Amino acid sequence: QQHRRTVDGRLCAAAFVQDKRVYTGCTEAPSPQGGSGREWCYVEPQLVHAGAEAWAYCAPVVDYDAVRKEAAAAAERQVEVVRALAGKLGKAQRAAEATLDTYHKRCA
């Protein structure tokens, strides 16, 4: 099981009791304010500051494998763009060199 975080970045408590039930991590049970339909957790006690709630809504679970796969695909797309631009620059450089050669032969 993952050690989850809240939307504000605090660590969720590893386990907590709410309404005589033990939870580990985030839960969809009604929150301490009575709301439902959104995951929440109690925060690790040492991370609760004065005036802050002892619980918070959980941040979404990140699928890091999917993120890495998409990042690799995006990088590969950018490699193709750079290769195409490098090819165009090489062609432009050859044309400029040919133009300079022609200039030097006719005007120098």
N, C-alpha and C positions, 0 to 999 in steps of 0.2 A: 504494500500500500504506500502511496506517495504521502509525503508530509506536505500538506497544502498550505497556502497562504491566503490572506484576506485581500480584498480589493485594494486596501491601503498598504499592502506589503508585509503585514505582521504575520508571524507564524501561528497557525492554528494549534490549539492544544492537542496533544497526542490522544488524549481521552478526556471525556467529561460526562457529567451526569445532568440530565435535564428531565424533569417530570418522572423521576425514579427509573429512567432508562439510561444505560451507558452507551455512549457514542464514541467512535474513534474517527477523528477527522471531521469532514463536513457532513452535514445532514440536511435533508429536505423536510424534516419535521418542523412544525410551527416554531418560529423564532421566539426569543424571549418577549418580543413585543406583540406576538400573536400572528405575525404575517407568515404566509406560506407561499410555496411555488418558487422559492429561490434558496439555493444552498447557503448555509451559514455555519459558523463554528464559534466556540469560545476561543479566546486568544490565550497564548501562553501567559501565565500570570505575571512573569517578570517583564513582559512587554506592554502591560497595561499602565498608562501614565495617569496622573491625576486628571480627573474630568473626562477621561476617555471611556467609551463603552468597553465592557469586558468581553463583548462578542462583536462580530462583524460578518458581512456577507463574504463568501468565498470567491476568490478569483477563479476564472475558468481554468480547466485542466488544459495544459499545452501539450500537443502531440509533437514532441521534438523530432521524431523521425520524419513526420510530414513536413515540418519546418525545414529540416536539413535537405530533404528531397527537393522542395520548392526552391530553396536557395541555390542548390546545385544546378537546377534547370535554368534559373534566372542567370546564373553566372555563365552557363554554356551559351545562352542566347546573347549575352553581352560579348562573349568571345567571338561569336560569329559576326556581330556588328563591327567589332574592332578589326577583324580580319578583312571585312569588306572595305572599311574605310582605309586601312593600310594599303590595300590593292589600289584604290582610287588615288591615294597620295603618291604611290609609286608611279602610276600612270601619269599623273600631273607633273611629277618631277622629271620623268623622261621627256615629256613634251616641252617643259621649260628648258631643259638642257639642249634639246634639239633646236629650239628657237634661239637660244644664246649662240649655239654653234653657227647657225645660219647668219645671225647678226654679225658675228665676228668675221665670217668669211666674206660677207658682202660690204660691210661698213668699216672694217678695220684696215 
